[in-house]
């Protein structure tokens, strides 16, 4: 029975690790000040993504349906990408990173909506936002947000 359980758990464990690795290997920055600084230098807007990586099903689906697509990769070149994760499992982030993310949550996501995409200018001023995801594979509104604010 133990082996059968382990056999079923291996794909879940492998997928969880792959998601974390993918974020670390991408263009996403996890520090607000660094993102704003880069945005100033490159004269780009900042795309802020609030996620609950270990507990938010719409966030997980949005990763697959939007962030892993070629269209997003193309549009993301117009932005500095800021990834703000607020996981329930506190072991996923350092205490310093978690404190930083929670501070940004209170400043930029007062309603604590997940997932949330927010576009900021290089001064940190909010230009646009889109919250939620219906998990139906339709990301047209997300792509329009990216097209509109590039």
C-alpha positions as CSV (number, residue, x, y, z in Angstrom):
1,X,0.0,0.0,0.0
2,X,2.9,2.4,0.8
3,X,4.4,1.8,-2.6
4,X,1.2,2.4,-4.4
5,X,0.8,5.7,-2.5
6,X,4.3,6.7,-3.3
7,X,3.8,5.8,-7.0
8,X,0.9,8.3,-7.1
9,X,2.7,11.0,-5.3
10,X,5.8,11.1,-7.5
11,X,4.2,13.1,-10.3
12,X,2.8,15.7,-7.9
13,X,6.2,16.1,-6.2
14,X,8.0,16.4,-9.6
15,X,5.5,19.0,-10.8
16,X,5.7,21.1,-7.7
17,X,9.5,21.3,-8.1
18,X,9.3,22.1,-11.8
19,X,7.1,25.1,-11.1
20,X,9.6,26.6,-8.6
21,X,12.5,26.0,-10.9
22,X,10.6,27.6,-13.9
23,X,10.1,30.8,-11.9
24,X,13.7,30.9,-10.8
25,X,15.0,30.4,-14.4
26,X,12.8,33.1,-15.9
27,X,12.9,36.8,-16.3
28,X,10.9,37.4,-13.1
29,X,12.4,39.6,-10.4
30,X,11.3,39.2,-6.8
31,X,12.4,42.6,-5.4
32,X,10.3,45.7,-5.9
33,X,13.2,48.2,-5.7
34,X,15.2,46.3,-8.2
35,X,12.2,46.1,-10.6
36,X,11.6,49.9,-10.3
37,X,15.3,50.6,-10.8
38,X,15.4,48.5,-14.0
39,X,12.2,50.0,-15.3
40,X,13.7,53.5,-14.9
41,X,16.9,52.5,-16.7
42,X,15.1,50.6,-19.5
43,X,12.1,53.0,-19.7
44,X,9.6,50.2,-19.3
45,X,6.5,49.5,-17.2
46,X,6.6,46.9,-14.4
47,X,4.2,44.0,-14.6
48,X,3.5,42.8,-11.0
49,X,2.1,39.4,-10.5
50,X,0.6,38.4,-7.2
51,X,0.2,34.7,-6.7
52,X,-0.3,32.1,-4.0
53,X,1.9,29.5,-5.7
54,X,1.1,26.6,-3.3
55,X,-2.6,27.2,-2.6
56,X,-4.3,29.2,-5.4
57,X,-5.6,27.0,-8.2
58,X,-6.4,29.9,-10.6
59,X,-2.8,31.1,-10.1
60,X,-1.5,27.7,-11.1
61,X,-3.7,27.5,-14.2
62,X,-2.8,31.1,-15.2
63,X,0.9,30.0,-15.2
64,X,0.1,27.3,-17.7
65,X,-2.5,29.1,-19.8
66,X,-0.7,32.5,-20.0
67,X,2.8,32.6,-18.6
68,X,4.1,29.5,-20.4
69,X,2.9,30.7,-23.8
70,X,4.9,32.1,-26.6
71,X,2.6,35.1,-26.8
72,X,3.3,36.0,-23.2
73,X,7.0,35.5,-23.7
74,X,6.9,37.9,-26.7
75,X,4.8,40.6,-24.8
76,X,6.8,40.3,-21.6
77,X,9.8,41.7,-23.4
78,X,8.1,45.1,-23.0
79,X,8.0,44.9,-19.2
80,X,10.1,44.4,-16.2
81,X,8.4,41.4,-14.5
82,X,7.9,41.4,-10.7
83,X,6.8,38.1,-9.1
84,X,5.2,38.4,-5.6
85,X,4.4,35.1,-4.1
86,X,2.4,34.8,-0.9
87,X,2.5,31.0,-0.2
88,X,0.8,29.4,2.8
89,X,3.9,27.1,3.2
90,X,6.3,29.5,4.8
91,X,9.3,27.2,4.0
92,X,9.0,28.1,0.3
93,X,10.5,31.6,0.8
94,X,13.1,33.1,3.1
95,X,11.7,35.1,6.0
96,X,13.1,38.2,4.4
97,X,11.4,37.5,1.0
98,X,8.1,36.6,2.7
99,X,8.2,39.9,4.7
100,X,8.9,41.9,1.5
101,X,6.1,40.2,-0.3
102,X,3.6,40.7,2.5
103,X,4.6,44.4,2.7
104,X,3.9,44.7,-1.1
105,X,0.6,42.9,-0.6
106,X,-0.6,45.6,1.8
107,X,0.6,48.4,-0.4
108,X,-0.3,47.2,-3.9
109,X,-3.0,44.5,-3.4
110,X,-5.1,45.9,-0.5
111,X,-8.0,43.6,-1.3
112,X,-5.7,40.6,-1.3
113,X,-7.0,39.2,-4.6
114,X,-5.2,36.3,-6.2
115,X,-4.2,36.1,-9.0
116,X,-3.6,39.8,-9.6
117,X,-1.7,41.4,-12.5
118,X,-0.9,45.1,-12.0
119,X,1.0,47.4,-14.3
120,X,3.1,50.2,-12.8
121,X,5.1,52.9,-14.4
122,X,8.8,53.3,-13.5
123,X,7.8,55.7,-10.7
124,X,5.6,53.0,-9.1
125,X,2.3,54.6,-10.1
126,X,-0.5,52.1,-11.0
127,X,-1.5,52.3,-14.6
128,X,-3.8,49.3,-14.9
129,X,-4.8,46.0,-13.1
130,X,-6.6,42.8,-13.7
131,X,-7.7,40.4,-11.0
132,X,-8.8,36.8,-10.9
133,X,-8.9,34.1,-13.5
134,X,-11.8,31.8,-14.4
135,X,-9.5,28.8,-15.2
136,X,-11.3,28.2,-18.6
137,X,-8.2,28.7,-20.7
138,X,-9.3,32.1,-22.1
139,X,-6.6,34.7,-21.4
140,X,-7.8,37.3,-23.9
141,X,-8.3,40.0,-21.2
142,X,-4.8,39.3,-19.8
143,X,-3.3,39.6,-23.2
144,X,-5.2,42.9,-23.9
145,X,-3.8,44.3,-20.6
146,X,-0.3,43.5,-21.7
147,X,-0.8,44.9,-25.2
148,X,-2.5,48.1,-23.9
149,X,0.3,49.0,-21.4
150,X,3.5,48.0,-23.2
